[in-house]
Amino acid sequence: MFYKVRKVQARPNHELLVSFMNGEEKIYHVAPLVQKWKSFEQLLSTSGLFECVKVDMGGYGISWNDDLDLSCNELYHNGVSVV
């Protein structure tokens, strides 16, 4: 099952507010990705790149550029629910 993304918003401290098609909202912390994948360092070191996040066509993920993206299920399963 895919938890498609409806909207994404960059927030302070390298957090994303992600709204899903099912009505749920989650906060996703991007900074820990740097420890897993070196390519994500760009989001912390390149001024303005983090804020350029957008929803991919169809809502199956988000991306910043051709090299940096995250799937909708990664965001859903590893995000923290907003209450």
N, C-alpha and C positions, 0 to 999 in steps of 0.2 A: 504494500500500500504506500502511496506517495502522499505526503503532507505538503501540498503545494503552497508556495509563498504568494501572498497577495501584495505585501508591501514590506519594505525594509528601510530602516532609518538609522544612520550612524549617530552614536551618542558619545559623550565624553568617556574617557578611560578605555577606549577601544572596545566598547560594547555596541551591540546591534539590537535594536528593537525590531522584532520580526513578527509580522501579522500573517496568519495562515488563512487559507480559504475556508477552513472549518470554524473560523471565528476566534481561535485561540491566539494569544500573544505570548511571546517568550523573549527573554533577554539572552543573547548569546555573547559570551566572552571570547574575543578573538586573540588576545595576547597569549594565551597558553599554546596556540597553534605554532608559534615561533619555536617553541621547544621541540615540537614534533617535526616540523617542516621548515627548513631554512628559507625557502622562497617567501614565506609569509612575513619575514623581517621587513620587506618593502613597506608593508602597511604601517609599521612603527617608525620607519626611518625616512620615508618619502613624504614630504609635506603635502597635505591635501589629498593624497591618494585614498586614505581610509574613507573620507567623506564622499567619494565618487562611487560608492557601492550602488548597484542597481539589481532589480529582479530580472532574471533571465526569461526569455520568451517561454510561455507556458507555465511559469511558476515552479519549474523543477529545480531551481537553485538560484544563487545570487553570484555576482561577479564584480570584480573591480577592473580587470583588464583581461587580456587573452591568457595570462598565466595564472591568475589567482581567482579561484571560485570555490564555492561550497555547495553541496547538494541540499535539497530541501529536507531530506531525512536526517542529515547530520545536524542541521539547525534545530529540527524538531526534537530529536532524541537527546541532544546534548544542551539544549537551551533550558533556561529556568523559567517556569511559568510565572506570568504576571497575574497577581491577584488583586 
